[in-house]
Amino acid sequence: MAKKHYFFSDVHLGVKPSIEEKEREKKLVGFLEAIRGDAEKLYIVGDLFDCWIEYRKVVPKGYFRTLAKLNEMSEQGVEIHFFSGNHDFWLNTYLRDEVGMILHYNEFATEIGGKRFYIIHGDGLSKGDLGYKIIKKILRSRINQFLYSLIHPDLGVWLAQKSSTTSRYHNPEFPGRGSLGMKNFAEEKIKAGFDYVIMGHFHKPQNILIEGPGYSGHYITLGDWMRHFTYGGYSPDGKFELRKYS
């Protein structure tokens, strides 16, 4: 049986009260179990966690069901790609070595079934995000991360969680913002020869055909698992679909 490639983003595990959070995580694990049998590759396109800050020997508590299911899928041969988003960019080796995921800190270009895919979380591409771009460089500096790691993990994680709440207001779907910069970026990639440009971050599912003289491709934002519960699937016959899991 020919297998599929799956994509989802912006689950933000840990953002809601514990009871609601458990139900949301159970839904995600149910989705992973549902696709496990026919998935060749799985792309988690950023912000799986609302806050992930990984010390050398300490990781945030929780998320056991999700990480265990992802590890099970990896050990059964599903290739899992994890993209750092603006809420879970502080990665070390835990998700790679213990869960079995391939980590991407930036964009990733690949070919699937003869089609060219460009995959990126999308933070910092929204129009008017200059302030965030500056903050992003500061937060992702290896020197700054080392200095931050000297803080006790209990305090460090707490501060990061508070910062994560503030960061959510840089989401381009908030009133007054939009995905125009992301779309313009996608158009440039499509002009360069990519058939699909796939992003997270916008929290709204959309599949937009972009075409012009000599180029044609799809700009896709995957939605989220806070309101929409959407994911992308690319089948062996060359068809990409955005679907809602229920």
C-alpha positions as CSV (number, residue, x, y, z in Angstrom):
1,M,0.0,0.0,0.0
2,A,1.4,3.4,-1.0
3,K,1.8,5.6,2.0
4,K,1.1,9.3,2.7
5,H,2.9,12.3,4.0
6,Y,1.1,14.2,6.8
7,F,1.5,17.8,8.1
8,F,0.2,19.7,11.1
9,S,1.3,22.6,13.3
10,D,0.4,24.9,16.2
11,V,-0.9,22.4,18.8
12,H,0.5,24.6,21.7
13,L,0.4,21.8,24.2
14,G,0.4,23.2,27.7
15,V,-1.5,26.4,26.9
16,K,-4.9,25.5,28.4
17,P,-6.1,24.4,31.9
18,S,-5.1,20.8,32.8
19,I,-8.6,19.1,32.3
20,E,-9.1,20.7,28.9
21,E,-5.5,20.1,28.0
22,K,-5.8,16.4,28.7
23,E,-8.8,16.1,26.3
24,R,-6.9,18.0,23.6
25,E,-3.8,15.9,24.0
26,K,-6.0,12.7,23.8
27,K,-7.4,14.0,20.6
28,L,-4.0,14.6,19.2
29,V,-2.8,11.1,20.2
30,G,-6.0,9.7,18.6
31,F,-5.0,11.4,15.3
32,L,-1.5,10.1,15.5
33,E,-2.8,6.6,16.0
34,A,-5.2,7.0,13.1
35,I,-2.5,7.9,10.6
36,R,0.2,5.6,12.0
37,G,-0.6,2.7,9.6
38,D,-0.4,4.6,6.3
39,A,2.1,7.4,7.2
40,E,5.4,7.4,5.5
41,K,6.5,10.7,6.9
42,L,5.1,13.2,9.4
43,Y,6.0,16.9,9.5
44,I,5.2,18.8,12.7
45,V,5.6,22.4,11.4
46,G,6.3,24.3,14.6
47,D,4.7,25.1,18.0
48,L,3.8,21.6,19.0
49,F,4.4,22.9,22.5
50,D,3.3,26.3,23.9
51,C,6.6,26.4,25.7
52,W,9.5,24.1,25.3
53,I,12.8,25.0,27.0
54,E,15.3,22.2,27.1
55,Y,18.2,22.1,29.5
56,R,21.1,19.7,29.0
57,K,19.6,17.3,31.6
58,V,16.1,18.7,32.2
59,V,13.0,18.9,30.0
60,P,9.6,20.3,30.8
61,K,7.3,17.8,32.5
62,G,4.1,16.5,30.8
63,Y,3.4,15.6,27.2
64,F,4.0,11.9,28.0
65,R,1.2,10.5,25.8
66,T,2.2,12.6,22.8
67,L,5.9,11.9,23.0
68,A,5.3,8.2,23.6
69,K,3.1,7.9,20.5
70,L,5.6,9.8,18.4
71,N,8.3,7.5,19.6
72,E,6.2,4.5,18.8
73,M,5.6,5.8,15.3
74,S,9.3,6.5,14.8
75,E,10.3,3.0,15.9
76,Q,7.8,1.5,13.5
77,G,9.5,3.3,10.6
78,V,7.6,6.6,10.2
79,E,10.0,9.4,9.5
80,I,9.1,12.3,11.8
81,H,10.3,15.9,11.1
82,F,10.0,18.5,13.9
83,F,10.3,22.2,13.1
84,S,11.1,24.6,15.8
85,G,8.4,27.4,16.0
86,N,8.4,30.6,18.0
87,H,7.2,28.7,21.1
88,D,9.4,25.6,21.0
89,F,12.7,26.7,19.4
90,W,15.0,25.9,22.4
91,L,15.9,22.4,21.4
92,N,18.8,20.2,22.5
93,T,19.0,16.5,21.9
94,Y,16.1,15.0,23.8
95,L,13.5,15.0,21.0
96,R,16.0,13.6,18.6
97,D,17.7,11.0,20.7
98,E,14.8,9.9,23.0
99,V,11.8,10.4,20.7
100,G,13.4,9.8,17.4
101,M,12.5,12.9,15.5
102,I,14.5,14.8,12.9
103,L,15.0,18.4,14.0
104,H,14.8,21.5,11.8
105,Y,15.7,24.8,13.2
106,N,14.8,26.7,10.0
107,E,13.3,25.9,6.6
108,F,13.5,22.5,4.9
109,A,13.2,21.9,1.2
110,T,12.4,18.4,-0.1
111,E,10.9,16.5,-3.0
112,I,7.8,14.3,-2.6
113,G,6.4,12.3,-5.5
114,G,8.2,14.5,-8.0
115,K,6.9,17.8,-6.5
116,R,9.1,20.3,-4.7
117,F,8.1,21.3,-1.1
118,Y,9.3,24.2,0.9
119,I,8.4,23.9,4.6
120,I,8.9,26.5,7.3
121,H,7.0,27.5,10.5
122,G,6.6,31.1,9.2
123,D,7.3,33.3,12.3
124,G,9.0,36.5,11.4
125,L,7.6,36.6,7.9
126,S,4.4,38.5,8.7
127,K,4.2,42.1,7.6
128,G,5.1,44.5,10.4
129,D,7.0,41.9,12.4
130,L,10.3,43.8,12.6
131,G,10.2,43.9,16.4
132,Y,9.7,40.2,16.6
133,K,12.5,39.6,14.1
134,I,14.9,41.4,16.5
135,I,13.6,39.5,19.5
136,K,13.9,36.2,17.6
137,K,17.6,36.8,16.9
138,I,18.2,37.6,20.6
139,L,16.3,34.6,21.9
140,R,17.9,32.1,19.4
141,S,21.5,33.3,20.2
142,R,23.5,30.4,21.5
143,I,25.3,32.7,23.8
144,N,22.1,34.0,25.3
145,Q,20.7,30.5,25.6
146,F,23.8,29.4,27.5
147,L,23.5,32.3,29.9
148,Y,19.8,31.6,30.4
149,S,20.6,27.9,31.1
150,L,22.5,29.0,34.2
151,I,19.1,29.9,35.8
152,H,17.5,27.1,37.8
153,P,15.1,25.1,35.6
154,D,12.1,25.8,37.8
155,L,12.6,29.5,37.4
156,G,13.8,29.3,33.8
157,V,10.7,27.3,32.6
158,W,8.3,29.6,34.6
159,L,9.8,32.7,33.0
160,A,9.7,31.1,29.5
161,Q,6.0,30.2,30.0
162,K,5.2,33.8,30.9
163,S,7.1,35.0,27.8
164,S,5.3,32.5,25.7
165,T,1.9,34.0,26.6
166,T,3.2,37.4,25.4
167,S,4.6,35.9,22.2
168,R,1.2,34.6,21.3
169,Y,0.2,38.2,20.5
170,H,2.7,38.2,17.6
171,N,0.4,35.6,15.9
172,P,-0.6,37.3,12.6
173,E,-4.2,36.1,12.9
174,F,-4.8,38.5,15.7
175,P,-6.9,41.6,14.7
176,G,-4.9,44.1,12.7
177,R,-2.4,41.6,11.4
178,G,-2.4,39.3,8.4
179,S,-0.5,36.7,6.5
180,L,0.4,39.1,3.6
181,G,4.1,38.9,4.3
182,M,3.9,35.1,4.5
183,K,2.0,34.9,1.2
184,N,4.5,37.2,-0.5
185,F,7.3,35.0,0.8
186,A,5.5,31.9,-0.5
187,E,5.0,33.5,-3.9
188,E,8.8,34.2,-4.3
189,K,9.5,30.5,-3.5
190,I,6.9,29.4,-6.0
191,K,8.5,31.6,-8.6
192,A,11.7,29.9,-7.7
193,G,10.2,26.5,-8.7
194,F,8.5,25.1,-5.6
195,D,5.2,23.5,-6.0
196,Y,4.1,23.7,-2.4
197,V,5.0,26.2,0.3
198,I,3.8,24.9,3.6
199,M,3.7,27.0,6.8
200,G,2.2,27.0,10.3
201,H,2.1,30.0,12.6
202,F,-1.0,31.7,11.0
203,H,-3.4,29.4,12.9
204,K,-5.9,29.5,10.1
205,P,-6.2,26.7,7.5
206,Q,-5.9,27.9,3.9
207,N,-4.8,26.5,0.6
208,I,-4.2,29.2,-2.0
209,L,-3.2,28.7,-5.6
210,I,-0.6,31.2,-6.7
211,E,0.1,31.4,-10.4
212,G,1.5,33.7,-13.0
213,P,3.5,33.7,-16.2
214,G,5.7,30.6,-15.9
215,Y,4.9,29.6,-12.4
216,S,2.2,27.9,-10.4
217,G,2.0,26.5,-6.9
218,H,0.2,26.3,-3.6
219,Y,0.6,28.4,-0.5
220,I,-0.7,26.4,2.5
221,T,-1.1,27.4,6.1
222,L,-2.0,24.3,8.2
223,G,-4.3,25.9,10.8
224,D,-4.0,24.8,14.4
225,W,-5.1,22.3,17.1
226,M,-6.6,24.9,19.4
227,R,-9.8,25.8,17.4
228,H,-9.5,24.2,13.9
229,F,-7.9,20.8,14.5
230,T,-6.7,20.6,10.9
231,Y,-3.9,18.8,9.2
232,G,-2.5,18.3,5.7
233,G,-2.2,15.1,3.8
234,Y,-0.3,14.5,0.6
235,S,-1.2,11.2,-1.2
236,P,0.8,9.2,-3.7
237,D,-1.5,10.4,-6.5
238,G,-0.1,13.9,-6.0
239,K,-3.1,15.4,-4.3
240,F,-2.7,17.7,-1.2
241,E,-5.7,18.1,1.1
242,L,-6.4,20.1,4.2
243,R,-8.7,18.2,6.5
244,K,-10.3,18.6,9.9
245,Y,-9.8,15.8,12.5
246,S,-12.7,14.8,14.7
